[in-house]
């Protein structure tokens, strides 16, 4: 009977979301995703303000956003390895940074 209570308590504790701390890699992934979104928005505003002729500045901002979002994906996957942590920020950060990577690659391939 004592073994059953230990298993029951452990399983119940494992799935309690509010008692778990978020994974550090997931939080960093969200921060990097937010930073890369901010860089993309700044690049779009600069390009619009220059009438589409802000080549080097916009390209370097977009490339930096791509690198930062790539690190965000990496840190999100590293955060999934952390035990006894909430992994929801990791999943959100991976998806957000992955979408930014795909968006920047599509911009470079299209040549906008």
N, C-alpha and C positions, 0 to 999 in steps of 0.2 A: 504494500500500500504506500509506503514511503517513497519508493521508486516512482510510482505513478504520479504522485504529487510533484516531484522534482521535474519530471518530464512535462507535466501539464503547465507548471509555472514557467518553465523555460520557453515552451512553445508560445504561451500567451505573451510573455515578455518580448519574444523575438518579433512579433507582429504588431506591437504597440507603436504606432508611428510617432506620437507626441513625446515619447520618452527617449527616442533616439536622437542623437546629434547628427546634423548633416555632415556628409563626407567633405573633407577639406578640398579634395580634388574637384568635387562637384561645385562647390562655392567658387573656387578659382575659375572653373570653366564658365560659370555664369558671368563672372566679372570680365573675363576675356571676351566672351560673346557680346556683352554690352559695350565694351571698348571698341570692338571691331564694327559693331553696328553704328556707333557714333562716328567712327572714321569714314564709313561708307556714306553716311548722311552728309558729313562735312565735304567729302569729295563730290557728291552730287550737287550740293549748293555752290561749291566753287566752280564746277563745270557750267552750271546754269548761269552764274554771274559773269563768267568770262565768255559766254556765248559758244561754248563748246571748244574753246581754244586754250584750255589750261593743261595741256598734255602731260608734262612731266610731273607736275604737282599732284594731279588727280591720279595718275598712274602709280606714283610712289605711295600715295595714301591707300589706294586699293590693294596694292601688293602687300603693304604692311598689315592691312586688315586681314588679308588672306593668311599671312604668316601667324598673326595673333590668333585667328580662329583655328588654325591648325594646331597650335599649342593648346587651345581650349578643348579640342577633341581629344588630344593626347591626355590632358589632365583629367578629363571626364572619364576616360577609360581607366586611368590609374585610380580614380576615386571609387570605381566599382569594385576594386579589389579590397577596399577597407572593410573590415568585418565590424559588426555591431554598430553600423552607421546607417542613416537614411540615405537611400540612393536616388531619390527623386530629383534632387538638384543635378546629379550626374547625368541622368537621362535627359533632362530638359536642356542642360548645357551642351551635351553631345549633339542633340537634334538642332539646336540653335546655331552652333558653330559649324555643323555640317552643312546646313542650308546656306550659311554665309560663304563657305568655301565653294559650294556649287554655283552660287550667284556670281562670285568674282570670276571663277573659271569660265562661266558662260559669257560674262562681259568681255573677257580677253579673247575668247574664241570668236565671238560675233564681231568684235573690233569696234565697239561703241566708244 
